[in-house]
């Protein structure tokens, strides 16, 4: 396992649509292990492969509470196959948009279909934080960020802030 760098806004790769995984081989299993290590170290509760620069439809999650036993879950090619009409609001953050948190409204419950690491098709019902997190991560796979669900004005200020920060870092590195 190895820590991977998490890419940060305004990196254009965050807007890529990730490719489906066609073969769950050692490379994908290593990616998943690295993603878990990176996610836990960050610390975060979810990570999409594109956030570590890999445009594959792979997500890792662990929404267990700090005092509880870890409950790592890997989702290969996840897709929402059902979403409730009832909505829920959670304050979301993102490892690729550090220190920014905004309320986002999403379906309260979803059913997700995915492949596990052995290539078996699975379906899982999700609600609460799990539902929010899996939707957030699947959005990443489609090039969508949580700030796309907030007002245009707030999104503009956040994007501008990160663009200026990246420019300062680039200037300092020269």
Secondary structure, DSSP 8 states (H G I E B T S, - for coil): --------TT-GGGGS--B------HHHHHHHHHHHHHHHHHT-SEEEGGGGT--BSEEEE----TTS----EEEEEEEEEEE-SSEEEEEEEETTEEEEEEEEEEESEEEEEEE-TTS-EEEEEEEHHHHHHHHHHHHHHTT--GGGGS-HHHHHHHHHHHHHHHHHHHHHH-
